[in-house]
Amino acid sequence: MLDRPGIRLRKAITVHKPLILAGVVNAYCALLADKAGIPALYLSGAGVANACFGLPDLGLTSLDDVAEEVRRITYVTSTPLIVDADTGWGSPLNAARTVKILSKAGAAGIHIEDQPFEKRCGHRQGKVVIPPKEMIERISAAANAKEDDSFLLIARTDALAVEGLNDVISRVKQYIEAGADAIFLEAVTEIGQYRQVKDHCPVPLIANLTEFGKTPSWTAQEVSAHGADIALFPLSIFRAMSFAAQNAYELLKNQGSTKELLPQMQNRAELYSVLNYEKYEKQMDAWLEKYRSSP
């Protein structure tokens, strides 16, 4: 089967320079991203915790929680999806299981990070990274668990904020040797650091351009010029949606009406267009007509 998710993702990385990777927090967001022409999607661990469970990003959600969202998203879109797999949810055996479950759920790739199981947001203070040997065990187990060679196994390193650039470069070399297909460089503060890492990184390099963190608001083109192959915007749309929703709730409470919000709303026809509502309705009507006319 040539049209596997991993193949579609690898093709997108080759075609788009850089590849813009946009976060989605549910299946409907994935449909909106498709309508906008986004070439690749991303499911954030923080997005699942925040949007689906109302929890902070502190490793409180499970592999099954994330896998269910992956299934929902990949059911409605063929756009390749990269999934945040945190630390792989435990031991190397858990990392291997994570690859199998998320691959079967339809993910095109995942990233596993070098924080301990008690992880925290990559842009928070107090991060800790595990020894390289321990991360190598995670990567090796995950790589060996791949049943599809095209599935993209990404190693995320949080070592830059903890141990510095030289340690990151050393880790990147070891992670690639252990089986990582791409590198996710977290919490970059100087744009030249992408080039310094890329010079030692023969696989795709991901720049995380999340807002309000340690990384400045560079554009995809700016990080690409310094060596990044993929520009990730993990929660940008969720943040915009949340801001709009909070304002709408407050206006509704204060005014008892949504009339003022109508120009800012997606109308019914636009919603139905995204959902392909009429197609489903016609299928239902055809089935009902056949069922009712049968003896």
TALIN-V405341 format. One record per backbone hydrogen bond with DSSP energy under -0.5 kcal/mol. NH is the residue of the N-H (numbers start at 1). CO is the residue of the C=O. Records with the same first field share a line. If there is no record, write none. Layout:
BEGIN
NH->CO / CO
END
This chain:
BEGIN
4->2
8->4
9->5
10->6
11->7
12->8
13->9
14->10
15->11
16->12
19->229
20->18
21->19 / 231
22->20 / 40
23->233
24->42
30->26
31->27
32->28
33->29
34->30
35->31
36->32
37->33 / 34
38->33
40->20
41->80
42->22
43->82
44->42
48->44
49->45
50->46
51->47
52->47 / 48
53->48 / 49
54->50
55->49
58->56
66->62
67->63
68->64
69->65
70->66
71->67
72->68
73->69
74->70
75->71
76->72 / 73
77->73
82->41
83->109
84->43
85->83 / 111
88->85
95->91
96->92
97->93
98->94
99->95
100->96
101->97
102->98
103->99
104->100
105->101
106->103
107->102
108->81
109->81
110->152
111->83
112->154
113->86
114->156
116->128
119->117
124->121
127->124
130->114
134->131
135->131
136->132
137->133
138->134
139->135
140->136
141->137
142->138
143->139
144->140
145->141
146->142 / 143
151->148
152->108
153->151
154->110 / 152
155->182
156->112 / 154
157->184
161->158
162->159
163->159
164->159 / 160
168->164
169->165
170->166
171->167
172->168
173->169
174->170
175->171
176->172
177->173
178->174
179->175 / 176
180->175
181->153
182->153
183->204
184->155
185->183 / 206
186->157 / 184
193->190
194->191
195->191
196->192
197->193
198->194
199->195
200->197
201->198
204->181
206->183
207->230
208->185 / 206
209->207 / 232
213->210
218->216
223->219
224->220
225->221
226->222 / 223
227->224
228->223
229->205
230->205
231->19
232->207 / 230
233->21
239->235
240->236
241->237
242->238
243->239
244->240
245->241
246->242
247->243
248->244
249->245
250->246
251->247
252->248
253->249
254->250
255->251
256->252
261->258
262->258 / 259
264->261
265->261 / 262
271->267
272->268
273->269
274->270
275->271
276->272 / 273
277->272
279->276
280->276
281->277
282->278
283->279
284->280
285->281
286->282
287->283
288->284
289->285
290->286
291->287
292->288
293->289
294->290
END
